Amino acid sequence: MSDIIHLLPDSIANQIAAGEVIQRPASVVKELVENAIDAGATQIQILIKDAGKTLVQVIDNGKGMSETDARMAFERHATSKISKADDLFSLHTMGFRGEALASIAAVAQVELRTRQKGTDLGTRLEIFGSQLQHIEEDACPEVESQEAVSCPKGSNFSVKNLFYNVPARRKFLKTNDTEFRNIITEFERIALVNPSVSMSLYHNDTEILNLPESGLRQRIVNVYGKNLNQKLLSVEAESSL
């Protein structure tokens, strides 16, 4: 009998692994917004279309990336947050594994525009299903390419057609109402613990939440409404951690 066990091609393995990190549009929002906060952003704008199935766009004014870092960021286990095993015991970031962008790129059509402070031009690149695309319309997709562009400081991620190349995963997404509620839950979770970051959320060109920079109490009120203000109690605690 012939051997039947074989290694999966990287493209298939990446799509399978991506499903463990990116389970729904809300996962994309979570990963991109947490990356923006780790990049020092003070303003984050999230644009959603069709509950994230058509578009999840996250725009921040963080420190941005160099041309090399922009390309490297989409490699699996590529990260700026740890460099040795001991770093795992002193984490100060919301993520560190270097899997999020690689996973998103494996199951969506991604465009990134990013520029660092002090540079005249930024970088634009496109990745479709982990394949870095030529910018020119008639370019051969096997040829890797990226281009210099004029753009604001920070990063602008556009994630389109989530799971377009994994129809089994896309089929199991819930209704738009359910998926968008999951997005709002993730947005509120991150917004509540980062009151110093201005955050806004739009769905199908309609503003859903606009949270200016504030203190923690005001951020809670801005998220849940003024009626909650009288029920809030301040608590002080000390920890050895």
N, C-alpha and C positions, 0 to 999 in steps of 0.2 A: 504493500500500500504506500502511495506517495505521501510525502509530508504535506500537511495542510495549514500549519501555523506560519504566518509571515508577518513582517512589520508593515504597519500602515504607512502610506505616504505622509509626509509632513503636513500637506494641505488638509488631508482628512483628519489626522490626529489633532491639528490645531482647531478645526471646527468642532470636534467632539469636546476637547478641553475647554473651548470658549463657552460652551453651554453650561459649564459648571460655575463660571464667573458671571456671565451675562445671561440671565434667565428671562428677562423681560425689559421693556423700555426703561422702567424705573431703575434697573441695574445700571444702565448707561448713565442716567442722570446722577446717580450716587457716585459712580467712579469718577466722572468728569468733574463734578462739583468738588469732591474731596481733593482731587488733584489740583484744582484751581486754588483752593484754600492752602494746600501745602506749598503752592508757588507764591504765596504771599499776597493774593488778590484781596483788594478791599471793595471791589465792585464785581458782581457776577450777574449776568443776564442769561436766562434759560428760555429758549424758544421751542415750543412743542407743536407738532402738527399730527393730527390723527392719533392722538394719545401716544405719540412717540414712534408709531409704526412707520410713518413716512419720514419724520425728521425729529431729531433731538439736537439742538444747537446750544452750545454753552460758550459764552463769551466772557473773558475775564481780563483784568488789568494787572495780572501778576507779572512775574519777572520774564516770562517768555522763554524761548529756546533758541539756541544757535542752529545753524543749518545742519550740522552733524548730529546734534542732540535730537532735532526734530525727526530725523530719519531713524536714529537709534531707539527712540522712545517706543516704537512699534515692534521692536524685537522682544520675544518672550524672555522674561526674567532680566530685562534691562531696566535699571532703576538708579536714581540719584540719591536714594534715601538710606541705603545701607551699603557697606563695602566689605565687611567682615562679619563673622559669626557673632562676635561680642556686641555688635551694634543691635542685635535682636533684644538685648537686655536694657537698652536705653533709647527706645523709640520715642520720637516726639512728633511723628507725622501720622496722618490718617490712613496711609497705605504705605507698603514697602516691598511688596513681592514682585512688582514689575510685570504683572499679568494682565492688568485691566485693558490697556490700549491694544496690546496684541490680541486679546480676546475679542474686543470690539471690532478691530480691523478684520478678523477672520470671518465675521458673520454679517458685515455691513459694508456700505460704501462710505468711506470717510474722507473728508477734506479738512486739512489743517492749515491755518494761517497763523503765523507766530512771529513776534519780533522782540528782541531784547532791548532794554533801555540803552541809549547811547549809540545805537546802530541806525544807519539811514534806511536800510532795507530789511525786510523780513523774509520769511520762507513760506512758500505754498507747496503742498504736496497732496496727492490723492492716492488712496489705497482702496482697492476693491477686492474684498475677500482675501486679504493679506498680500495681494499683488500690487506693488507700487506702479502707478499708471503714468504714462506720458501725459504731459499737459496738452500737447497738440492733438487735435481731433483725429488726424490721420496717422498718429504714431502707433508703432507696434507695441502692444501691451507687455511683451516680454522684456522690453528695454526700460530699465529703471530711470526715472527722471524726477526732478523737482526744479522749481524756479524761484528766483528772487522777486518779491513783490513789495509794494508799498502798503503797509497796514499799521494799525495802532499797536502800541506796546501791549504785550500780553499774548494770550492764545485764544483762538476762535476755532472750535471743533464743530463740524457739521457731520452728524451721523445719519445717513439716509438709508431707507429700505432695510430695516433691521431684519435679519434672518432671510434675506432674499435668496441666499444660496443654501439654506437649510430649511426646506419647506415643511419638514416634519415638526421642527421647533416652532415655526411661524404659525402652523395650524393650531397649536395648543395655546396660543395667546388668547386671553379673555376678551370680552367686549371692550370697546373704547372707553366706556364709562368706568369699568373696573380697572383697566390699565392706567387710566389717568388718575384715579383715586390713589393707586399705588405710587404714582409719581408725586402727587401732592404730599403723601405721607413721608416720602424720602426728603422732599424739599423742606418740609416743616421740621423734620428731625435734625437736619444739618443747620437750618436757620436758627433754631432755638439755642444751639450750643455755640453759635458764632455771631453774637449780636453786633460785633464790631464790623461785620462785613455787610455791605449793602447788597440785597438780593432781590431780583424780580423774576416773575414767572408769567409767561404768556402761552396761551393755547389757541391755536388757529387764529392768530393775530389779535386775540382778546386778552387784556391784562387780567390776570387772576389774583396775583399777590404782588405788592410792591413794598418791600421792607427796607426803610432807610437805616443807616447806622444808628445804633441806640444802645441803651443799657439793657441788662437782661430782663428787668421787669417790663420795660416798654416793649421789648421784642415779644415777650409772651402775650402781652395785650394786643400787639399788632397782628399776631398770628391767630389768636383765639377770640379776640373781641373785647370790647371795653367792659362787658358785664362780668368778666372774670377778675377784673382789677381788685375789687373789694374782697375777694376770696383768697388773694395771694398773701402768703406769710414769708418773711425773710428768715432764713435759717443759716447760721454760721457753724462750720464744722472744721476740725483740724485733723489732718491725717499725716502719718509718717511717710507716705508714698510721695 
